[in-house]
Amino acid sequence: MTDETPGTGPAEGGAEEPTPAAEHDMAAVVQGAGDFTSGEGLVAFAGIVVVATWLIFEVIVNEYSIAWVLLLFGVAAAVLPRLNRDAVEKVAPLPVLMKVLGYGIALMALFYLIEDLRFGVLDNVADILAGLITYAAGVMAFLGARQTKI
């Protein structure tokens, strides 16, 4: 037997019907995302992650080492979008620079993955965590570089 007392149904409980995904306003969805929603922003975020990994795991903890080339790519990717766009455009278009930096970070992270696995660098928790963060930054940079339109 079922209890059919009034007021116990889902329609009378005050819950609204969920809106279909097609009816969501895309501007409202990405409103708080800031600069990191575009391909250039994703490459810039990957650069920030590379610099943060270097600061934490090489300077502070002194466990995992990142080469200066990857660090240079990371700093450039983090700083270039924040500079005066007209000054950057005198050298090369910003999307082109961010695409090159994104692919450079991704390639260097791939080399680090191969080198770390080949030579057994990942021997403690800090090394494993720093390595995974570096590889994730490489994936972010690759995806951002692919999204960047020239």
C-alpha positions as CSV (number, residue, x, y, z in Angstrom):
1,M,0.0,0.0,0.0
2,T,1.2,3.5,-0.7
3,D,0.6,6.6,1.4
4,E,-1.2,9.1,-0.8
5,T,-1.5,12.0,1.7
6,P,-1.6,15.4,0.2
7,G,1.6,17.5,0.3
8,T,4.1,14.7,0.1
9,G,4.6,14.7,-3.7
10,P,7.7,16.2,-5.3
11,A,5.7,19.0,-7.0
12,E,4.3,20.3,-3.7
13,G,7.6,20.2,-1.8
14,G,8.7,23.6,-3.2
15,A,11.5,22.2,-5.3
16,E,11.9,23.7,-8.8
17,E,12.4,21.8,-11.9
18,P,16.1,21.8,-13.0
19,T,16.8,23.9,-16.1
20,P,18.1,22.0,-19.0
21,A,21.8,22.5,-19.9
22,A,21.0,24.2,-23.1
23,E,19.1,27.0,-21.3
24,H,22.0,28.0,-19.1
25,D,23.5,31.4,-19.9
26,M,27.2,30.8,-20.8
27,A,28.2,34.3,-19.7
28,A,26.9,33.5,-16.2
29,V,28.8,30.2,-16.1
30,V,32.2,31.7,-16.9
31,Q,31.7,35.0,-15.2
32,G,34.0,34.3,-12.3
33,A,36.6,32.4,-14.3
34,G,38.6,35.5,-15.2
35,D,41.5,35.4,-17.6
36,F,42.1,31.6,-17.4
37,T,39.2,30.6,-19.7
38,S,40.9,31.3,-23.0
39,G,43.8,29.3,-24.5
40,E,46.2,32.1,-23.7
41,G,44.9,32.2,-20.1
42,L,45.5,28.5,-19.7
43,V,49.1,28.8,-21.0
44,A,49.6,31.7,-18.5
45,F,48.2,29.6,-15.7
46,A,50.5,26.7,-16.6
47,G,53.4,29.2,-16.5
48,I,52.3,30.3,-13.0
49,V,52.1,26.6,-11.9
50,V,55.7,26.0,-13.2
51,V,57.0,29.0,-11.3
52,A,55.2,28.0,-8.2
53,T,56.5,24.5,-8.4
54,W,60.0,25.8,-8.8
55,L,59.6,28.1,-5.8
56,I,58.1,25.5,-3.5
57,F,60.0,22.3,-4.4
58,E,63.4,23.7,-5.5
59,V,63.9,26.9,-3.5
60,I,62.0,26.0,-0.2
61,V,62.0,22.2,0.0
62,N,65.1,21.6,-2.1
63,E,63.9,18.3,-3.5
64,Y,62.9,18.6,-7.1
65,S,64.8,20.5,-9.7
66,I,63.5,22.3,-12.8
67,A,65.8,23.5,-15.5
68,W,66.1,27.2,-16.2
69,V,64.7,26.8,-19.7
70,L,61.3,25.5,-18.4
71,L,61.4,28.2,-15.7
72,L,62.1,30.8,-18.3
73,F,59.2,29.6,-20.4
74,G,57.0,29.6,-17.3
75,V,57.9,33.2,-16.3
76,A,57.4,34.4,-19.9
77,A,54.0,32.8,-20.1
78,A,52.9,34.3,-16.8
79,V,54.2,37.8,-17.5
80,L,53.6,38.4,-21.2
81,P,49.8,38.7,-21.0
82,R,50.1,41.2,-18.2
83,L,52.5,43.5,-20.1
84,N,51.4,46.4,-22.3
85,R,49.9,44.6,-25.3
86,D,51.2,47.3,-27.8
87,A,54.7,46.7,-26.5
88,V,54.4,43.0,-26.9
89,E,52.8,43.3,-30.4
90,K,56.0,45.2,-31.6
91,V,57.9,41.9,-31.2
92,A,55.3,39.4,-32.3
93,P,51.5,38.9,-31.9
94,L,50.7,37.8,-28.4
95,P,48.7,34.7,-29.5
96,V,51.7,33.5,-31.5
97,L,54.0,34.0,-28.5
98,M,51.6,32.3,-26.1
99,K,51.2,29.3,-28.5
100,V,55.0,28.9,-28.8
101,L,55.4,29.2,-25.0
102,G,52.6,26.7,-24.4
103,Y,54.1,24.1,-26.8
104,G,57.5,24.8,-25.2
105,I,56.3,24.2,-21.7
106,A,54.4,21.0,-22.8
107,L,57.5,19.7,-24.6
108,M,59.8,20.4,-21.6
109,A,57.3,18.7,-19.3
110,L,57.3,15.6,-21.5
111,F,61.1,15.6,-21.4
112,Y,60.9,15.8,-17.6
113,L,58.5,12.9,-17.5
114,I,60.7,10.7,-19.6
115,E,63.9,11.7,-17.7
116,D,62.3,11.2,-14.3
117,L,61.0,7.8,-15.2
118,R,64.3,6.8,-16.9
119,F,66.6,7.9,-14.1
120,G,64.4,7.1,-11.1
121,V,64.2,10.7,-9.8
122,L,60.8,10.2,-8.2
123,D,62.0,8.5,-5.0
124,N,60.0,10.4,-2.3
125,V,56.7,12.0,-1.8
126,A,57.9,15.6,-2.5
127,D,59.5,14.5,-5.8
128,I,56.4,12.6,-6.9
129,L,54.1,15.6,-6.0
130,A,56.4,18.1,-7.8
131,G,56.7,15.8,-10.8
132,L,52.9,15.3,-11.1
133,I,52.3,19.1,-10.8
134,T,55.0,19.8,-13.5
135,Y,53.4,17.2,-15.8
136,A,50.0,18.7,-15.2
137,A,51.3,22.1,-16.1
138,G,52.6,20.6,-19.3
139,V,49.2,19.2,-20.1
140,M,47.5,22.5,-19.3
141,A,50.0,24.4,-21.5
142,F,49.5,22.0,-24.4
143,L,45.7,22.3,-24.2
144,G,45.9,26.1,-24.0
145,A,48.3,26.2,-26.9
146,R,45.9,24.1,-29.0
147,Q,43.0,26.4,-28.1
148,T,44.9,29.6,-29.0
149,K,43.8,31.0,-32.3
150,I,46.4,32.6,-34.5
